[in-house]
């Protein structure tokens, strides 16, 4: 047994490998359960954003409005199932009589189930990567409200999968020009023009809007030309 820099013993590698092997069964069970449940929900749009927004926050209110209008146009709403923008997304779907899905993750802070998720559509995950597969595979579009590292992680994973043709293209809509303009300027000027680490036109995978009607118009226009189906 080796000793860490803090003087604490570290489990031997054989024990770690044995634990890794058994964890595969837990991972497989999360995938199987997620696929079985999510394949039954029909076309949905995922709403992302910070867990920290309160009901009085303008972006919380906008997420409720956006999600309600999406639901009124025949789509369900998927969120991470927690508080903040996630709660707002589920609330909008719930109040509009639409499908309201929550993909919860076990976290030491912030995350708890919100009351607007349909009782039969609340899924619990231990692994972020399994949860993200469900968010992408069964979503017909991403509506990305202001958020932190988790929101950016989910945003850029979707963009990368579309950019590399690993999944079918779908609308990725950023809500709030004031919030997103700095990031988009940096992507354009630094990544595309200065360092050329992305191709010209890659930034066009992202659309930025300020209103709920713009969100719905983009989604509806896209699916006049493309089939509604799971990704991958």
C-alpha positions in Angstrom: 0.0 0.0 0.0 1.4 3.4 -1.0 1.1 6.6 1.0 -0.3 9.9 -0.4 1.3 13.3 0.0 -1.0 14.0 2.9 0.1 10.9 4.7 -3.0 8.9 4.1 -2.9 5.3 2.7 -4.0 4.7 -0.8 -5.7 1.5 -1.8 -3.7 -0.9 -3.9 -4.2 -1.0 -7.6 -5.7 -4.5 -7.6 -8.5 -3.3 -5.3 -9.1 -0.2 -7.5 -9.3 -2.4 -10.7 -11.7 -4.8 -9.0 -14.0 -1.9 -8.0 -13.8 -0.5 -11.6 -14.9 -3.8 -13.0 -17.9 -4.0 -10.8 -18.9 -0.4 -11.5 -19.4 -1.4 -15.1 -22.6 -3.2 -14.1 -23.9 0.0 -12.4 -23.1 2.0 -15.5 -24.8 -0.5 -17.8 -27.9 -0.5 -15.6 -28.1 3.3 -15.8 -27.9 3.2 -19.6 -30.5 0.4 -19.9 -32.9 2.1 -17.5 -32.4 5.4 -19.2 -32.9 4.1 -22.7 -36.0 2.2 -21.8 -37.7 5.1 -20.1 -36.6 7.9 -22.4 -37.5 6.0 -25.6 -41.2 6.3 -24.6 -41.4 10.1 -24.0 -41.7 11.4 -27.6 -40.1 14.5 -29.1 -38.6 16.8 -26.5 -36.4 19.9 -26.2 -33.9 20.2 -23.4 -33.6 23.4 -21.4 -30.3 24.1 -19.7 -29.2 26.8 -17.3 -28.0 27.7 -13.8 -29.4 25.9 -10.7 -29.0 29.2 -8.8 -31.7 31.4 -10.4 -34.6 32.2 -8.2 -38.3 32.5 -9.3 -38.0 36.3 -9.3 -35.0 36.3 -11.7 -35.9 37.5 -15.2 -34.2 34.5 -16.8 -36.2 32.1 -14.6 -39.4 33.8 -15.8 -38.2 33.6 -19.4 -37.4 29.9 -19.1 -40.9 29.3 -17.8 -42.4 31.2 -20.8 -40.1 29.5 -23.4 -40.8 26.1 -22.0 -44.6 26.7 -22.0 -44.6 27.8 -25.6 -42.4 24.9 -26.7 -44.9 22.5 -24.9 -47.8 24.3 -26.6 -46.1 23.4 -29.9 -46.1 19.7 -29.2 -42.7 19.1 -27.6 -42.0 17.8 -24.2 -39.4 19.5 -22.0 -36.3 17.8 -20.6 -34.2 19.4 -17.8 -31.6 18.3 -15.3 -34.6 18.0 -12.8 -33.1 20.3 -10.2 -33.7 23.9 -9.1 -33.2 27.3 -10.8 -33.6 27.3 -14.6 -34.2 23.5 -14.5 -37.2 24.1 -12.3 -38.4 26.9 -14.5 -38.2 24.7 -17.6 -40.3 21.9 -16.0 -42.7 24.5 -14.6 -43.4 25.9 -18.0 -44.1 22.5 -19.4 -46.2 21.4 -16.5 -48.4 24.5 -16.5 -48.9 24.2 -20.3 -49.9 20.6 -19.9 -46.9 19.2 -21.7 -44.5 16.4 -20.9 -42.1 17.4 -18.2 -39.0 15.2 -17.8 -36.3 15.5 -15.1 -32.9 13.8 -15.3 -31.5 14.2 -11.8 -28.0 13.7 -10.7 -26.7 13.0 -7.2 -24.6 16.0 -6.2 -23.3 17.2 -2.8 -24.9 20.6 -3.2 -27.5 22.5 -5.4 -29.3 19.5 -6.8 -32.7 18.4 -5.6 -35.8 17.3 -7.4 -38.1 20.1 -8.4 -41.9 19.7 -8.0 -42.8 20.2 -11.7 -41.3 17.0 -13.1 -43.9 14.4 -14.1 -43.9 11.7 -11.4 -43.3 8.9 -14.0 -40.6 10.9 -15.8 -38.1 11.6 -13.0 -34.9 9.6 -13.6 -32.0 9.5 -11.2 -28.4 9.1 -12.2 -25.0 8.7 -10.4 -22.9 9.3 -13.5 -22.7 12.6 -15.3 -21.7 11.0 -18.6 -24.7 8.6 -18.7 -27.0 11.5 -17.9 -25.5 13.6 -20.7 -26.0 10.8 -23.2 -29.7 10.8 -22.3 -29.9 14.6 -22.7 -28.4 14.5 -26.2 -29.9 11.3 -27.5 -33.5 12.1 -26.8 -33.5 15.8 -27.4 -34.7 17.5 -30.6 -33.0 20.8 -29.6 -31.1 22.6 -26.8 -32.3 25.8 -25.3 -29.4 27.2 -23.3 -30.1 29.8 -20.7 -27.4 31.6 -18.7 -25.5 29.1 -16.6 -22.1 28.1 -15.2 -19.6 25.4 -15.9 -22.2 22.6 -16.1 -24.2 24.5 -18.7 -21.1 25.3 -20.7 -20.0 21.6 -20.5 -23.3 20.4 -21.9 -23.4 23.1 -24.5 -19.9 22.4 -25.9 -20.3 18.7 -25.8 -23.4 19.0 -28.1 -21.6 21.4 -30.4 -18.6 19.0 -30.7 -20.8 16.0 -31.4 -22.6 17.9 -34.2 -19.3 19.4 -35.5 -17.7 15.9 -35.8 -20.8 14.3 -37.3 -21.3 11.9 -34.3 -24.9 13.0 -34.0 -27.5 14.5 -36.3 -27.7 18.3 -36.2 -30.4 19.9 -34.1 -31.1 23.5 -33.0 -28.8 24.9 -30.3 -30.3 28.2 -29.1 -28.6 30.5 -26.7 -31.0 32.8 -24.8 -29.8 36.2 -23.8 -27.6 38.2 -26.1 -26.2 40.3 -23.3 -25.1 37.1 -21.5 -23.6 35.2 -24.4 -22.2 38.0 -26.6 -18.8 38.0 -25.0 -18.3 34.2 -25.4 -19.5 34.3 -29.0 -17.1 37.2 -29.8 -14.3 35.2 -28.3 -15.1 32.1 -30.3 -15.3 34.1 -33.5 -12.2 36.3 -33.0 -9.9 33.9 -31.1 -10.8 30.4 -32.1 -11.9 31.0 -35.7 -9.9 34.0 -36.9 -6.8 34.2 -34.8 -5.9 30.7 -33.9 -8.0 28.8 -36.5 -8.8 26.1 -34.1 -12.4 25.8 -35.5 -13.6 26.0 -39.1 -15.3 29.0 -40.6 -19.0 28.5 -40.1 -18.7 26.3 -37.0 -20.0 29.2 -34.9 -23.2 29.1 -37.0 -24.2 26.0 -35.1 -25.1 28.4 -32.3 -28.1 30.7 -32.6 -28.7 33.5 -30.1 -32.1 35.1 -29.3 -33.8 37.2 -26.7 -37.4 36.1 -26.8 -39.5 33.0 -26.4 -41.1 33.4 -29.8 -37.7 33.4 -31.5 -36.9 30.1 -29.8 -40.1 28.4 -31.0 -39.7 29.8 -34.5 -36.2 28.3 -34.8 -37.3 24.9 -33.6 -40.4 24.8 -35.8 -38.6 26.0 -38.9 -35.9 23.4 -38.4 -38.3 20.5 -38.2 -40.1 21.6 -41.4 -37.1 20.1 -43.1 -35.8 17.3 -40.8 -37.3 14.2 -39.2 -38.0 14.1 -35.5 -35.9 11.1 -34.2 -33.4 10.1 -31.5 -29.8 11.2 -32.1 -26.7 9.0 -32.5 
